[in-house]
Amino acid sequence: GQDISVEALADSFYYTYRLRRLFTSRHGVRRAFYWVLELFFGGRGFITGHVSPAHLKLNLPEDWTDPATGEERHGGAFALLKDAQHRCELFMTAALGHWMGKLDEEILEKTLGSMSYITGTETEQSKSQQAPDAEQAGETA
């Protein structure tokens, strides 16, 4: 593993914030400028889509089948976002606990696991190394 200092993490958030500010302005002048510029570089979202989240479509179904796992899901996009927020909170709490010296690296690795970038599901390696109680790791931190 690689040790990342709290300062390096803070710097990454700062630089992301600064990059995001390149595309916003009080009166929308920059937004209009990049909107026109994107027409010449591959279409809408080619530049700003990399730093601006897409708008959530409101006509998504409440009940759907996860294409990666085949699992039936209920509650629509907002339930999925709530699950993602919970997972993010668990991971960030575990990372903070590790950086503060309250959570050892082995428990951190088991808590974070390994997930597919494409599907967001756990890899087989991660499933075999899963912490007995990942929630407990978040509470320990």
Buried (B, 14 or more C-beta within 10 A) or exposed (E): EEEEEEEEEEEEEEEEEEEEEEBBEEEEEBBEEBBEEBEEEEEEEBBBEEEBEEEEEEEEEEEBEEEEEEEEBEEBBEEBEEEEEEEEEBBEBBBBBBBEEEBEEEBBBBBBBEEEEEEEEBEEEBEEBEBEEBEEBBEBB
